[in-house]
Amino acid sequence: MTKLLKTLIATACAAGVLFAGAASAAEIRERTLRFAFQNVKDHPQGQGAQKFADLVSEKSGGKIKVRLFPGGTLGGDLQTISSLQGGTLDLTVLNSGILAAQVPEFAMLDFPYLFNNTAEAHAVIDGEVGQKLHASLESKGLVGLGYWDLGFRNLTNSKHPVTKPEDMQGLKVRVIQSPIYLETFKALGANPVPMPFPEVYTGLEQRTVDGQENPFTVILGSKFNEVQKYLSVTNHIYNPQSFVVGQKTWQKLNADEQALIRDAAKEAQTYQRQVTEDSQSKALETLKGSMQVNEIAPQEVERFRDKVKPVVEQFVKDMNPELVKAMYDSIDKVRAGQ
């Protein structure tokens, strides 16, 4: 082979690499994705959303923009899920248990007093159970991108401290629009009132409801402490959150764009979880400055747990027994230190 021919071949190969690289870069097209969620922008949920938006912009060279709609400006969770399925909205993040309206097994994640700590929750959602739950959404017009953290839910009200189950009697408590929340608070003797999140502050202010239940960061970020006097650290439900994209949106993305979105979602998940962990204790300390805060004695926690056992038994009957077993096995492994 002559020196000239070798040079021509090398030049052609180099050009081919350049053209291939250009073609690959060209696979990322300009578009804007709409991302709606319930909490404010400086809440860990909002911070996670902003991180995701920044990562997508960075990875796409500014071609893909993510426009954020915080604070429930586009409606409550049920409305945003419907919008994702219809293709009028692209992304949302919400309490995973709310997706029980699409796939009943998601209600498992909202079983009261299921998790003792974050490690147990992560073992479930990051493992086989979490993967199967998100995979089951694809037939419902949704695609799971990951799981975020919201933290343990705690009770606030304007009437009195809640230290034992008897203190729940007759309290009108706003709950998520989810059957398991309704049944849980009925079992505790309260009067649960399902209400979209954007309406909660006004409901508390106008005394339409006596109280509500949310993690410390949500209570503080939504300024519920302005209209509630008592905060009881009940830790009754831990909230993993599902980060989802609409199937109609997903199908419009090519393979390169889908890979980019998944990579950004994975990084944003790690960031958001850390922000949540760092923020919970700080939020509680801040709330102590404006609310009367009480812990629940361990023996009373067991009484709360006993009262809601029939609720868990009721919902388990309609679920895939293998998936339920896998969830409890994952929790048991963490508790056994495996």
C-alpha positions as CSV (number, residue, x, y, z in Angstrom):
1,M,0.0,0.0,0.0
2,T,1.5,3.3,-1.0
3,K,2.1,6.1,1.4
4,L,-0.5,8.3,-0.5
5,L,-3.2,5.6,-0.3
6,K,-2.5,5.1,3.5
7,T,-2.9,8.9,3.9
8,L,-6.2,9.0,2.0
9,I,-7.6,6.1,4.0
10,A,-6.6,7.7,7.3
11,T,-8.1,10.9,6.2
12,A,-11.4,9.2,5.2
13,C,-11.6,7.4,8.5
14,A,-11.0,10.5,10.5
15,A,-13.7,12.3,8.4
16,G,-16.0,9.4,9.1
17,V,-15.5,9.7,12.8
18,L,-16.2,13.4,12.6
19,F,-19.4,12.9,10.6
20,A,-20.5,10.1,12.9
21,G,-20.0,12.4,15.9
22,A,-21.9,15.2,14.2
23,A,-24.7,12.8,13.4
24,S,-24.9,11.6,16.9
25,A,-25.0,15.1,18.3
26,A,-27.7,16.0,15.8
27,E,-29.9,13.2,17.4
28,I,-30.7,15.6,20.2
29,R,-33.4,17.9,19.0
30,E,-34.7,21.2,20.4
31,R,-37.8,20.8,22.5
32,T,-39.3,22.1,25.8
33,L,-40.7,19.7,28.4
34,R,-43.3,20.8,30.9
35,F,-42.7,19.6,34.5
36,A,-45.5,20.2,37.1
37,F,-45.4,19.3,40.8
38,Q,-47.1,20.3,44.0
39,N,-44.5,21.8,46.2
40,V,-42.7,25.2,46.0
41,K,-39.4,25.7,44.2
42,D,-37.3,25.9,47.3
43,H,-38.8,22.7,48.8
44,P,-36.6,19.5,48.2
45,Q,-39.1,18.4,45.6
46,G,-38.6,21.8,43.8
47,Q,-34.9,21.6,44.2
48,G,-34.8,18.2,42.7
49,A,-36.9,19.4,39.7
50,Q,-34.5,22.3,39.2
51,K,-31.5,20.0,39.3
52,F,-33.1,17.7,36.7
53,A,-33.8,20.8,34.5
54,D,-30.2,21.9,34.8
55,L,-28.8,18.5,34.0
56,V,-31.0,18.1,30.9
57,S,-30.0,21.5,29.6
58,E,-26.3,20.7,30.3
59,K,-26.4,17.2,28.7
60,S,-28.3,18.4,25.7
61,G,-26.1,21.4,25.0
62,G,-29.1,23.6,25.8
63,K,-31.3,22.0,23.1
64,I,-33.8,20.4,25.6
65,K,-35.3,22.8,28.1
66,V,-37.4,21.8,31.1
67,R,-40.0,24.4,32.1
68,L,-41.1,24.0,35.8
69,F,-44.6,24.6,37.1
70,P,-44.3,24.4,40.9
71,G,-46.9,24.8,43.7
72,G,-49.7,22.9,42.0
73,T,-50.2,25.7,39.4
74,L,-51.5,23.2,36.9
75,G,-53.7,21.3,39.3
76,G,-53.5,18.6,41.9
77,D,-51.7,15.2,41.4
78,L,-54.7,13.4,39.9
79,Q,-55.1,16.2,37.3
80,T,-51.4,16.2,36.4
81,I,-51.4,12.4,35.9
82,S,-54.3,12.7,33.6
83,S,-52.5,15.5,31.7
84,L,-49.4,13.3,31.3
85,Q,-51.5,10.4,29.9
86,G,-53.2,12.8,27.5
87,G,-50.0,14.4,26.4
88,T,-50.7,17.9,27.5
89,L,-48.0,17.7,30.2
90,D,-44.7,15.9,30.1
91,L,-43.3,15.3,33.6
92,T,-44.4,15.1,37.2
93,V,-43.3,13.8,40.6
94,L,-45.8,12.7,43.2
95,N,-46.3,10.4,46.1
96,S,-46.0,6.9,44.7
97,G,-49.0,5.7,46.6
98,I,-51.3,8.0,44.6
99,L,-50.5,5.8,41.5
100,A,-52.7,3.1,43.1
101,A,-55.4,4.7,41.0
102,Q,-53.5,3.3,38.0
103,V,-51.9,0.1,39.6
104,P,-53.4,-1.1,42.9
105,E,-50.1,-2.4,44.2
106,F,-48.7,1.1,44.5
107,A,-50.8,1.4,47.7
108,M,-48.3,-0.9,49.3
109,L,-45.9,1.9,49.7
110,D,-48.5,3.9,51.7
111,F,-49.1,1.1,54.2
112,P,-49.2,2.9,57.6
113,Y,-46.2,2.2,59.8
114,L,-44.6,0.1,57.1
115,F,-41.1,1.6,57.1
116,N,-39.0,2.4,60.2
117,N,-36.4,4.4,58.3
118,T,-35.2,5.5,54.9
119,A,-32.9,2.5,54.3
120,E,-35.9,0.2,54.4
121,A,-37.8,2.3,51.9
122,H,-34.9,2.5,49.6
123,A,-34.4,-1.3,49.7
124,V,-38.0,-1.7,48.4
125,I,-38.1,1.1,45.8
126,D,-34.6,0.6,44.4
127,G,-35.0,-3.2,44.2
128,E,-37.2,-5.6,42.4
129,V,-40.4,-4.3,43.8
130,G,-39.8,-0.7,42.8
131,Q,-38.7,-1.7,39.3
132,K,-41.8,-3.9,38.8
133,L,-44.1,-1.2,40.0
134,H,-42.8,1.4,37.6
135,A,-42.7,-1.1,34.8
136,S,-46.5,-1.7,35.4
137,L,-47.1,2.0,34.6
138,E,-46.2,1.7,30.9
139,S,-49.6,0.1,30.1
140,K,-51.2,3.1,31.8
141,G,-49.6,5.7,29.7
142,L,-46.8,6.5,32.1
143,V,-43.0,5.8,32.3
144,G,-41.2,5.7,35.6
145,L,-37.8,7.5,35.7
146,G,-36.9,7.0,39.4
147,Y,-37.9,7.4,43.0
148,W,-37.5,10.6,45.1
149,D,-37.9,11.0,48.8
150,L,-40.5,13.2,50.6
151,G,-39.9,11.8,54.1
152,F,-42.1,10.6,57.0
153,R,-45.6,12.2,57.3
154,N,-46.6,13.9,60.5
155,L,-49.9,15.4,61.8
156,T,-50.7,19.0,62.4
157,N,-54.0,20.4,63.7
158,S,-55.6,23.5,65.2
159,K,-57.4,21.8,68.1
160,H,-55.0,20.0,70.5
161,P,-51.8,17.9,70.7
162,V,-52.2,14.3,69.5
163,T,-50.4,12.0,71.8
164,K,-52.6,8.8,71.7
165,P,-55.2,7.4,69.3
166,E,-58.1,8.8,71.4
167,D,-56.9,12.3,70.5
168,M,-57.7,11.6,66.8
169,Q,-61.4,11.2,67.5
170,G,-63.5,13.5,65.4
171,L,-60.6,15.5,63.9
172,K,-61.3,16.6,60.4
173,V,-58.0,15.8,58.6
174,R,-57.2,16.7,55.0
175,V,-55.7,13.6,53.3
176,I,-54.3,12.7,49.9
177,Q,-56.9,11.7,47.4
178,S,-56.1,8.0,47.9
179,P,-58.3,5.3,49.4
180,I,-55.7,4.0,51.8
181,Y,-55.3,7.4,53.4
182,L,-59.1,7.6,53.8
183,E,-59.3,4.2,55.4
184,T,-56.2,4.8,57.6
185,F,-57.6,7.9,59.2
186,K,-61.1,6.4,59.5
187,A,-59.5,3.5,61.4
188,L,-57.8,6.0,63.8
189,G,-61.2,7.7,64.5
190,A,-60.6,10.9,62.5
191,N,-62.9,12.3,59.8
192,P,-60.6,12.3,56.7
193,V,-61.3,14.9,54.0
194,P,-59.7,14.2,50.5
195,M,-58.5,17.5,49.1
196,P,-56.1,18.5,46.3
197,F,-52.9,19.9,47.7
198,P,-53.3,23.4,46.2
199,E,-56.4,23.9,48.3
200,V,-55.0,22.8,51.7
201,Y,-53.7,26.1,53.0
202,T,-57.1,27.8,52.4
203,G,-58.9,24.8,53.9
204,L,-56.8,25.1,57.1
205,E,-57.1,28.9,57.3
206,Q,-60.9,28.8,56.9
207,R,-61.2,25.8,59.2
208,T,-62.9,23.7,56.6
209,V,-60.5,21.1,58.0
210,D,-58.9,20.9,61.5
211,G,-55.6,19.5,60.3
212,Q,-53.5,17.8,57.7
213,E,-50.5,15.4,57.5
214,N,-47.3,15.9,55.6
215,P,-43.5,15.7,56.1
216,F,-41.8,18.6,58.0
217,T,-40.4,20.1,54.8
218,V,-43.8,20.3,53.2
219,I,-45.4,21.8,56.4
220,L,-42.7,24.5,56.5
221,G,-42.5,25.1,52.8
222,S,-46.2,25.5,52.4
223,K,-46.4,27.7,55.6
224,F,-49.0,25.5,57.2
225,N,-47.5,26.6,60.5
226,E,-49.1,29.9,59.9
227,V,-52.6,28.3,60.3
228,Q,-51.9,25.4,62.5
229,K,-50.8,25.4,66.2
230,Y,-50.0,21.7,67.0
231,L,-47.5,19.4,65.3
232,S,-47.5,15.7,66.4
233,V,-44.5,13.6,65.3
234,T,-46.5,10.6,64.3
235,N,-44.2,9.3,61.5
236,H,-47.2,7.3,60.3
237,I,-46.4,6.9,56.6
238,Y,-43.1,7.3,54.7
239,N,-43.5,8.8,51.2
240,P,-41.4,7.6,48.3
241,Q,-42.2,9.7,45.3
242,S,-42.4,8.5,41.7
243,F,-40.8,10.7,39.0
244,V,-42.7,9.9,35.8
245,V,-43.0,11.0,32.2
246,G,-46.0,10.6,30.0
247,Q,-45.9,7.7,27.5
248,K,-47.0,10.0,24.7
249,T,-44.0,12.3,25.4
250,W,-41.6,9.4,25.8
251,Q,-42.5,7.9,22.5
252,K,-41.7,11.3,20.8
253,L,-38.1,11.0,22.1
254,N,-35.5,9.1,20.1
255,A,-33.1,6.6,21.8
256,D,-30.4,9.2,22.4
257,E,-32.9,11.6,24.0
258,Q,-34.4,8.9,26.2
259,A,-31.0,7.9,27.4
260,L,-30.2,11.5,28.2
261,I,-33.4,11.9,30.2
262,R,-32.8,8.7,32.1
263,D,-29.2,9.8,32.9
264,A,-30.4,13.2,34.1
265,A,-33.1,11.5,36.2
266,K,-30.7,9.2,37.9
267,E,-28.4,12.0,38.9
268,A,-31.3,14.2,40.0
269,Q,-32.6,11.3,42.2
270,T,-29.3,11.1,44.1
271,Y,-29.3,14.9,44.6
272,Q,-32.9,15.1,45.6
273,R,-32.7,12.4,48.2
274,Q,-29.7,14.0,49.9
275,V,-31.5,17.4,49.9
276,T,-34.5,15.8,51.6
277,E,-32.3,14.0,54.2
278,D,-30.5,17.3,55.0
279,S,-33.7,19.3,55.2
280,Q,-35.9,17.3,57.5
281,S,-34.3,18.0,60.8
282,K,-33.7,21.7,59.9
283,A,-37.4,22.1,59.0
284,L,-38.4,20.5,62.3
285,E,-36.2,22.9,64.3
286,T,-37.7,25.9,62.5
287,L,-41.2,24.7,63.1
288,K,-40.6,24.4,66.8
289,G,-40.3,28.2,66.8
290,S,-43.9,28.7,65.8
291,M,-45.7,25.5,66.7
292,Q,-46.3,23.3,69.8
293,V,-44.5,20.1,68.9
294,N,-44.9,16.7,70.7
295,E,-43.4,13.3,70.2
296,I,-45.4,10.1,70.5
297,A,-44.5,7.6,73.2
298,P,-43.4,4.2,71.9
299,Q,-46.3,2.3,73.6
300,E,-48.8,4.7,71.9
301,V,-47.1,4.2,68.6
302,E,-47.9,0.5,69.0
303,R,-51.5,1.4,69.7
304,F,-51.7,3.5,66.5
305,R,-50.1,0.6,64.6
306,D,-52.6,-1.9,66.0
307,K,-55.6,0.3,65.0
308,V,-54.5,0.4,61.3
309,K,-53.6,-3.3,60.9
310,P,-57.1,-4.1,59.5
311,V,-56.5,-1.4,56.8
312,V,-53.4,-3.1,55.6
313,E,-55.2,-6.5,55.7
314,Q,-58.1,-5.0,53.7
315,F,-55.8,-3.7,50.9
316,V,-53.5,-6.7,50.7
317,K,-56.4,-8.9,49.6
318,D,-56.5,-7.1,46.2
319,M,-52.8,-7.1,45.5
320,N,-50.3,-9.4,43.9
321,P,-49.2,-11.7,46.8
322,E,-45.8,-12.3,45.4
323,L,-45.0,-8.6,45.1
324,V,-46.3,-8.0,48.6
325,K,-44.1,-10.8,49.9
326,A,-41.1,-9.4,48.0
327,M,-41.6,-6.0,49.7
328,Y,-41.7,-7.4,53.2
329,D,-38.7,-9.7,52.4
330,S,-36.7,-6.6,51.3
331,I,-37.6,-4.8,54.6
332,D,-36.7,-7.9,56.7
333,K,-33.3,-8.1,55.1
334,V,-32.5,-4.5,56.1
335,R,-33.7,-5.2,59.6
336,A,-31.6,-8.3,59.8
337,G,-28.5,-6.3,58.6
338,Q,-28.1,-8.3,55.4
